[in-house]
Amino acid sequence: MNTVQKIAVAYLLGMALLVLGFAVGEYKIFPYHYIAQLRDFIEWKPEAAKEMPTREKLLSQLGFADALFVYNAGIPGAIRKKTHTLTLPDANSTRDNPNMYIEPGQAAGYRAVFGAMDFNDSFWGGILIGPDAEVIHTWKLSTDHLPLSTKPDQGKNMYGLALLPDGSVIYTMGEDGGGIVRVDACSNIVWNLEGLYHHTVSMSEHNDYFWTWEGVHTATHPKVLKVDAATGEVLQTIDMEEVMLNNDAIHLFDIRQNARNQKDIFDVSHANDIDELTVAQAKDFPAFKPGDLLMSYRNLNLIFVIDPKTLQIKWWRVGATNRQHDSDWENGTITSFSNNMSGARKGHSDIVRIDPNSLHHEVIVDGKDLSMFSIINARQNLTDFNTRMITSSTQGWALELDNAGELVFTYINTYNAKRKTDLHLSETYRLKQDFFTNRFWEQCKP
């Protein structure tokens, strides 16, 4: 091959790479997802107050350190002083035991805490705390075994899980986990659903199926999946672009579109929650019917309701919350964890209540009073004990408040007590004594 031919080949190769690069960026084809991950890693800023060194971020992404999910997040010293050390079975020697407080008279039922537990053989997992305030069971949760898993568990985020009455758990770790997994009470795999899923495993009223988001979490128009809880079989798929097109008089999903070229800004919607209206709840919501889906688009500050059969958008509210997570149907109102990543209330997260009829909204739990701030993730729910359980994920902090706003339970997922650093939390439940169908914690003991 002479010099002219070499130059021609190099030119053609360069043009081919240029065209391929354009196609990857424009149409988000392979390897766009992995390039986006690399970009996110380079641009990543920790949720903790102090910048994390690049070396620690890299080690965590590669699975050699837990730095990605360790926070120095400002839980009030007065709260820490109320707690006592809770012995965590099978804990990795690199972490300290967690801390817990239960108000006298508030020990009834069970509390289940899930997150970065850093067990010896599993980074993610959960614990069950009994009425005697001791850990009576552990779950070990992983997606390392899945073919589409793209990184070790230490670099994933377990956000989206459900605990069932038989003690089994259904969970996902986002696109990096490469699927959804159901394990039995003893953490044995029941089924795997391969693919990319994220943010939520939202159970139906009778736990026979659940809803989740499919695809990359940055998709402008994600897909919604209804999945059989017993088998992992996909029962229904809803394309949110079809929802947009079926509601051509409602203009919600193009708010962050570039006005010059009508191109969507990166990560426009960031879908993060689905909650199905139950028959029991529907009596308090005359404008809706059982089966309607309450949805959250974080990056649009948007909460809305669709009919999954007709794809009709029945209700929406923009701006009552800021980068919210975990929106719930609740006694005729809608509640949500407003992360407050920006704006006037930036730096502390609130629980907001919205009246779907009048559209009036109010802060019912002021995060500033509690020094509560989760920049991403977070959960909240009204328990059967008329208390509110809140999981401030990026503080590694679960707190339960009574209807007067008083703290009745707290769990701090302590990583290093001396440095006051804590590990990420995913979800916390308080459950009645009869929630579980059997005493699986006795059967699973080695």
Sequence and secondary structure as in RCSB ss.txt:
>XXXX:A:sequence
MNTVQKIAVAYLLGMALLVLGFAVGEYKIFPYHYIAQLRDFIEWKPEAAKEMPTREKLLSQLGFADALFVYNAGI
PGAIRKKTHTLTLPDANSTRDNPNMYIEPGQAAGYRAVFGAMDFNDSFWGGILIGPDAEVIHTWKLSTDHLPLST
KPDQGKNMYGLALLPDGSVIYTMGEDGGGIVRVDACSNIVWNLEGLYHHTVSMSEHNDYFWTWEGVHTATHPKVL
KVDAATGEVLQTIDMEEVMLNNDAIHLFDIRQNARNQKDIFDVSHANDIDELTVAQAKDFPAFKPGDLLMSYRNL
NLIFVIDPKTLQIKWWRVGATNRQHDSDWENGTITSFSNNMSGARKGHSDIVRIDPNSLHHEVIVDGKDLSMFSI
INARQNLTDFNTRMITSSTQGWALELDNAGELVFTYINTYNAKRKTDLHLSETYRLKQDFFTNRFWEQCKP
>XXXX:A:secstr
  HHHHHHHHHHHHHHHHHHHHHHHHH  TTHHHHHHHHHHHH   SSSS   HHHHHHHHHTS  GGGEE    
 HHHHHH EE   TTB TTS   EEEE TT   SEEEEEEE  BSS SEEEEEE TTSSEEEEEEE  TTSTT  
S GGGS    EEE TTS EEEE  TTTTEEEEE TTS EEEEEES EEEEEEE TTSSEEEEEES TT SS EEE
EEETTT  EEEEEEHHHHHHHTTT   TTTTB TTT  B TT S EEEEEE  HHHHTT TTS TT EEEEEGGG
TEEEEE TTT  EEEEEESSSSS EEEEEETTEEEEEE   SSTTTTS EEEEE TTT  EEEEE HHHHT   S
S  EEEE TTS EEEEEGGGTEEEEE TTS EEEEEE EEETTTTEEE EEEEEEE TTSSSS HHHHS  
